Amino acid sequence: MNDIQKQTKTKFVPLLIFAVAMGFLEAIVVVYLRELYYPGGFEFPLKMLPSRLMTVEIVREFATLLMLLSVAWISGKNFLQRLSAFLFLFGIWDILYYLALKLFLNWPESLFTWDLLFLIPIIWLAPVLAPVICSVVMIFMAFLFDYFRVKNQSPAIKSGELGFMIAGAVIIYFTFTYDVGKLILQGNHLNSFLDLTKNQDFITELTNYSPDSFLWGIFGTGLMMIFLGIGMFIKRNSS
């Protein structure tokens, strides 16, 4: 085994263990929530949690992100190393979360089953396949960045490369929040954005809404932007 392989393995194995454990822990929390609010199985339209529990869920999601960021921070010595650690952690965590739900609840039925992904700053909705694709890309990026970190002694990501990656991520974020964002704008609920969980008109609209189509074309555009940035990074560091 060469030096690059040794350094990569030493770094990612403990991160893998942590991310797998977090994925299972996250799935267990969701098992409890679904037992309480979706005893017949998770489906749309959504059933709104009480306002105080929505607040608790948002705090839990913030705490989860802080855990991932903290572990990534202490796992690296520079931006690129920490970024690759975070991408790897997030990707493994998300994939293991769905694998654990499949094990515990035999859900999702397929990769095209719709799911509630996140709550910050508004609800994200998408077929399971979309976040899984994102997770695979994140894991690929983590290994790629770490490979060039070792090979080229920690090369920096140029602003143009990072700009394409961020632009792609923003486009993908738009596809995840499009459905609920549309409800907010069409219902003129922006003026109560910070108190949406207490806005009865919005809750009524949300709990009667079922997503039926995902913006796969726009999602694909976001992925292309990310891969354009990745391609620029590879070309520069391979020359």
C-alpha positions in Angstrom: 0.0 0.0 0.0 1.5 3.4 -1.0 1.7 6.5 1.1 -1.5 8.1 -0.5 -3.6 5.0 0.4 -2.2 4.8 3.9 -3.0 8.5 4.7 -6.5 8.3 3.1 -7.4 5.1 5.0 -6.1 6.4 8.3 -8.3 9.5 7.9 -11.5 8.0 6.7 -12.0 4.8 8.7 -12.8 6.6 12.1 -14.9 9.1 10.2 -16.8 6.2 8.6 -17.5 4.7 12.0 -18.8 8.0 13.4 -21.0 8.7 10.3 -22.5 5.2 10.3 -23.4 5.5 14.0 -24.9 9.0 13.4 -27.0 7.6 10.5 -28.4 4.9 12.6 -29.1 7.3 15.5 -30.9 9.7 13.2 -33.0 6.9 11.8 -33.9 5.7 15.3 -35.2 9.2 16.2 -37.3 9.1 13.0 -38.7 5.7 13.9 -40.0 7.0 17.1 -41.5 10.1 15.4 -43.2 8.0 12.8 -44.5 5.6 15.4 -46.2 8.6 17.1 -47.4 10.6 14.1 -47.5 8.1 11.2 -48.4 4.8 12.8 -49.8 3.6 9.4 -46.7 4.6 7.6 -45.1 7.9 6.4 -47.0 9.5 3.5 -48.1 12.8 2.1 -49.9 15.1 2.9 -47.8 15.8 5.9 -49.1 15.7 9.4 -47.8 18.9 11.2 -46.0 18.4 14.5 -47.1 20.6 17.4 -45.3 24.0 17.2 -43.1 23.3 20.3 -42.0 19.9 18.7 -41.2 21.6 15.4 -38.9 23.9 17.4 -37.3 20.9 19.0 -36.8 19.3 15.6 -35.1 22.4 14.2 -32.8 22.5 17.2 -32.0 18.8 16.7 -31.1 19.5 13.1 -28.8 22.4 14.0 -27.2 20.1 16.6 -26.6 17.4 14.0 -24.9 19.9 11.6 -22.8 21.2 14.5 -21.7 17.7 15.3 -20.7 17.0 11.7 -18.9 20.3 11.4 -17.1 19.9 14.7 -15.8 16.4 13.8 -14.7 17.7 10.4 -12.9 20.6 12.0 -10.8 18.5 14.4 -10.1 16.0 11.6 -8.3 18.4 9.4 -5.5 21.1 9.5 -6.7 23.2 6.5 -9.8 24.2 4.6 -9.5 21.4 2.0 -8.9 18.7 4.5 -11.8 19.8 6.7 -14.1 20.2 3.7 -13.3 16.6 2.5 -14.0 15.3 6.0 -17.3 17.1 6.2 -18.4 16.0 2.7 -17.5 12.4 3.6 -19.3 12.5 7.0 -22.5 14.1 5.5 -22.6 11.7 2.6 -22.1 8.5 4.6 -24.5 9.7 7.3 -27.3 10.4 4.8 -27.0 7.2 3.0 -26.8 5.1 6.2 -29.9 7.0 7.5 -31.9 5.6 4.6 -30.4 2.2 4.8 -31.3 2.1 8.5 -34.9 3.2 7.8 -35.1 0.4 5.2 -33.9 -2.0 7.8 -36.2 -0.8 10.6 -39.3 0.2 8.7 -38.9 -1.3 5.2 -39.1 2.3 4.0 -38.7 3.9 1.5 -40.6 1.7 -0.9 -38.3 2.9 -3.7 -35.7 5.5 -4.5 -38.5 7.6 -6.0 -40.5 7.7 -2.8 -40.9 11.3 -1.6 -39.4 12.3 1.7 -39.2 15.3 4.0 -35.5 16.0 4.0 -34.8 19.0 6.3 -36.5 21.9 8.1 -34.0 24.7 7.9 -34.9 27.4 7.0 -38.0 25.9 5.4 -39.1 22.3 4.7 -37.2 20.5 2.0 -39.0 17.9 -0.1 -37.7 15.5 -2.7 -37.7 11.8 -3.9 -35.1 9.8 -1.9 -33.0 9.4 -5.0 -32.1 13.1 -5.1 -30.4 13.3 -1.7 -28.7 9.9 -2.2 -27.2 11.2 -5.5 -26.0 14.2 -3.6 -24.5 12.0 -0.9 -22.6 9.9 -3.5 -21.2 13.0 -5.2 -20.1 14.4 -1.8 -18.3 11.1 -0.9 -16.6 11.2 -4.4 -15.5 14.8 -3.8 -14.2 13.9 -0.3 -11.9 11.2 -1.7 -10.9 13.3 -4.7 -9.9 16.3 -2.6 -8.0 14.1 -0.1 -6.2 12.4 -3.0 -4.9 15.7 -4.4 -4.2 17.0 -0.8 -1.8 14.1 -0.3 -0.4 14.1 -3.9 0.1 17.8 -4.3 0.7 18.7 -0.6 -2.7 20.3 0.2 -3.6 22.4 -2.9 -6.1 25.1 -2.4 -9.5 25.3 -4.2 -9.5 28.3 -6.4 -12.4 30.8 -6.1 -13.7 30.0 -9.6 -13.8 26.3 -8.9 -15.5 26.8 -5.5 -17.9 29.3 -7.1 -19.2 26.7 -9.6 -19.6 24.1 -6.8 -21.5 26.6 -4.6 -23.7 27.7 -7.5 -24.5 24.1 -8.2 -25.4 23.5 -4.5 -27.6 26.5 -4.5 -29.5 25.3 -7.6 -30.0 21.9 -6.0 -31.2 23.6 -2.8 -33.8 25.4 -4.9 -35.2 22.1 -6.2 -35.5 20.8 -2.6 -37.3 23.9 -1.3 -39.3 24.7 -4.4 -42.6 23.0 -3.3 -42.9 24.6 0.1 -41.4 27.9 -1.1 -44.2 28.0 -3.7 -46.8 27.5 -1.0 -45.2 30.4 1.0 -45.2 32.8 -1.9 -48.6 31.9 -3.4 -50.2 32.2 0.0 -48.5 35.5 0.9 -46.9 34.0 4.0 -43.6 35.8 3.8 -44.7 38.3 6.4 -45.0 35.5 8.9 -42.0 33.6 7.8 -40.5 33.3 11.3 -43.7 32.0 12.7 -44.9 29.7 9.9 -45.5 26.9 12.4 -48.1 29.1 14.1 -49.7 30.3 10.9 -52.9 28.3 10.6 -53.5 29.2 7.0 -50.1 28.0 6.0 -50.4 24.8 8.1 -53.7 24.1 6.4 -52.2 24.5 3.0 -49.1 22.4 3.9 -51.1 19.5 5.4 -53.2 19.3 2.2 -50.3 19.4 -0.2 -48.8 16.3 -1.9 -45.8 16.8 -4.2 -46.2 15.1 -7.5 -43.2 16.1 -9.7 -39.6 16.9 -9.0 -37.5 19.4 -10.9 -35.0 16.8 -12.2 -33.9 19.0 -15.0 -32.9 21.9 -12.7 -31.4 19.4 -10.3 -29.3 18.0 -13.1 -28.1 21.5 -14.0 -27.0 21.9 -10.4 -25.0 18.7 -10.6 -23.4 19.8 -13.8 -22.3 23.1 -12.2 -20.7 21.1 -9.4 -18.9 18.7 -11.8 -17.7 21.7 -13.8 -16.0 23.1 -10.7 -14.7 19.6 -9.9 -13.3 19.2 -13.5 -11.5 22.6 -13.2 -10.0 21.4 -9.9 -8.8 18.1 -11.4 -7.4 19.7 -14.5 -5.4 22.3 -12.6 -4.0 19.8 -10.1 -3.2 17.1 -12.7 -1.1 19.4 -14.9 
